[in-house]
């Protein structure tokens, strides 16, 4: 790990110097806003993420949803069960492999997409930054994520 030479050692462990804390604080702020705006859709933020994946890709095995969201099955399964109980999705076991479960949108789940279409613009407006800044941040975070995944794999 490289230490920035212009940062005095006594500054290195300050909370406001930690990128992980900045990301954590921003994530909590986003989650707070999403909690308010998702109330109208009767979705939690993690459920919304599952719905985004299904709206984008259609029917998917639980395993693939988990890979796309970076969630393990122990976290994902209860989310999907709650979405199924609310009538938004349906789970179906594969006839070829009973261990594989595919998640499908119901009509209600597909219709919810129309209500959700307004959300990204509202979230962008609330963020106080431009679309170009958001796109640049997404690209930077993608590079950071890839680098950290690589570092984790090399260390583990």
C-alpha positions as CSV (number, residue, x, y, z in Angstrom):
1,X,0.0,0.0,0.0
2,X,1.3,3.4,-1.0
3,X,1.1,6.2,1.6
4,X,0.7,9.8,0.2
5,X,3.9,11.6,1.1
6,X,2.2,15.0,1.5
7,X,0.0,13.7,4.2
8,X,1.6,13.9,7.7
9,X,1.6,10.7,9.6
10,X,-0.6,12.1,12.4
11,X,-3.3,12.9,9.7
12,X,-3.4,9.4,8.2
13,X,-5.9,7.9,10.8
14,X,-8.2,10.9,10.9
15,X,-11.8,9.9,10.1
16,X,-12.2,12.7,7.5
17,X,-9.2,11.3,5.6
18,X,-10.7,7.9,5.1
19,X,-12.2,7.3,1.7
20,X,-14.1,4.3,3.1
21,X,-15.8,6.6,5.6
22,X,-16.7,9.2,2.9
23,X,-18.3,6.3,0.8
24,X,-20.0,5.0,3.9
25,X,-21.5,8.4,4.8
26,X,-22.6,9.0,1.2
27,X,-24.2,5.6,1.1
28,X,-26.1,6.2,4.3
29,X,-27.3,9.5,3.0
30,X,-28.5,7.9,-0.3
31,X,-30.2,5.1,1.7
32,X,-32.0,7.7,3.8
33,X,-33.3,9.4,0.8
34,X,-34.3,6.2,-0.9
35,X,-36.1,5.1,2.2
36,X,-38.3,8.1,1.9
37,X,-39.0,7.9,-1.9
38,X,-39.4,4.2,-2.0
39,X,-42.1,4.3,0.6
40,X,-44.6,5.1,-2.2
41,X,-43.5,2.0,-4.0
42,X,-43.7,-0.1,-0.8
43,X,-40.1,-1.3,-1.4
44,X,-37.0,-1.3,0.8
45,X,-33.7,-0.2,-0.9
46,X,-32.4,-3.8,-1.2
47,X,-35.7,-4.9,-2.7
48,X,-35.5,-2.0,-5.1
49,X,-32.1,-3.2,-6.3
50,X,-33.5,-6.7,-6.9
51,X,-36.3,-5.1,-8.9
52,X,-33.9,-3.0,-10.9
53,X,-32.0,-6.2,-11.9
54,X,-35.2,-7.9,-13.0
55,X,-36.6,-4.9,-14.9
56,X,-33.3,-4.7,-16.8
57,X,-32.6,-8.4,-17.4
58,X,-35.9,-10.2,-17.1
59,X,-36.2,-13.7,-15.5
60,X,-32.9,-14.7,-13.7
61,X,-31.7,-17.4,-11.4
62,X,-31.2,-16.3,-7.8
63,X,-27.5,-17.0,-8.1
64,X,-27.1,-14.5,-11.0
65,X,-29.1,-11.8,-9.2
66,X,-26.8,-12.3,-6.2
67,X,-23.7,-12.0,-8.4
68,X,-25.0,-8.8,-10.0
69,X,-25.9,-7.2,-6.6
70,X,-22.8,-8.7,-4.8
71,X,-25.1,-10.3,-2.3
72,X,-24.9,-13.8,-0.8
73,X,-27.9,-16.2,-0.9
74,X,-28.4,-15.8,2.9
75,X,-29.1,-12.1,2.4
76,X,-30.8,-12.3,-1.0
77,X,-33.3,-15.2,-0.2
78,X,-35.3,-13.3,2.4
79,X,-35.5,-10.2,0.1
80,X,-36.9,-12.3,-2.7
81,X,-39.3,-14.1,-0.3
82,X,-40.7,-10.7,0.8
83,X,-41.0,-9.6,-2.8
84,X,-42.9,-12.8,-3.6
85,X,-45.2,-12.4,-0.5
86,X,-46.0,-8.9,-1.7
87,X,-46.9,-10.2,-5.2
88,X,-44.0,-8.5,-7.1
89,X,-42.1,-11.6,-8.1
90,X,-42.5,-15.4,-8.4
91,X,-39.9,-18.0,-7.7
92,X,-39.8,-21.2,-9.8
93,X,-37.5,-24.2,-9.4
94,X,-35.7,-25.4,-12.5
95,X,-37.0,-28.7,-13.8
96,X,-33.5,-29.6,-14.9
97,X,-31.8,-28.7,-11.6
98,X,-33.9,-28.4,-8.5
99,X,-31.2,-26.5,-6.7
100,X,-31.6,-23.6,-9.2
101,X,-34.4,-21.1,-8.6
102,X,-35.5,-18.6,-11.2
103,X,-37.1,-15.3,-10.2
104,X,-39.7,-13.8,-12.5
105,X,-41.6,-10.6,-12.3
106,X,-45.3,-10.8,-11.9
107,X,-47.6,-8.4,-13.7
108,X,-47.7,-6.2,-10.5
109,X,-43.9,-6.2,-10.4
110,X,-43.5,-5.3,-14.0
111,X,-46.1,-2.5,-13.7
112,X,-44.2,-1.1,-10.7
113,X,-41.4,-0.2,-13.1
114,X,-43.6,2.7,-14.5
115,X,-43.8,4.3,-11.1
116,X,-40.1,3.8,-10.5
117,X,-39.1,5.6,-13.7
118,X,-39.4,9.0,-12.0
119,X,-37.0,8.1,-9.2
120,X,-33.6,8.5,-10.9
121,X,-34.2,12.1,-11.9
122,X,-35.5,13.0,-8.4
123,X,-32.4,11.3,-6.8
124,X,-30.1,13.2,-9.2
125,X,-31.8,16.5,-8.4
126,X,-31.5,15.9,-4.7
127,X,-27.8,15.0,-5.0
128,X,-26.9,18.5,-5.9
129,X,-24.5,17.4,-8.7
130,X,-24.7,17.2,-12.4
131,X,-25.3,14.1,-14.5
132,X,-21.8,14.5,-15.9
133,X,-20.4,14.5,-12.3
134,X,-22.4,11.4,-11.4
135,X,-21.2,9.5,-14.5
136,X,-17.6,10.5,-13.7
137,X,-18.1,9.3,-10.1
138,X,-19.6,6.0,-11.3
139,X,-16.6,5.4,-13.6
140,X,-14.2,6.2,-10.8
141,X,-16.0,4.0,-8.3
142,X,-16.0,1.2,-10.9
143,X,-12.2,1.4,-11.2
144,X,-11.8,1.5,-7.4
145,X,-14.1,-1.5,-7.0
146,X,-12.2,-3.5,-9.6
147,X,-8.8,-2.6,-8.0
148,X,-10.1,-3.5,-4.5
149,X,-11.5,-6.8,-5.8
150,X,-8.2,-7.6,-7.4
151,X,-6.3,-6.7,-4.2
152,X,-8.7,-8.8,-2.1
153,X,-8.3,-11.8,-4.4
154,X,-4.5,-11.4,-4.3
155,X,-4.4,-11.1,-0.5
156,X,-6.9,-13.9,0.1
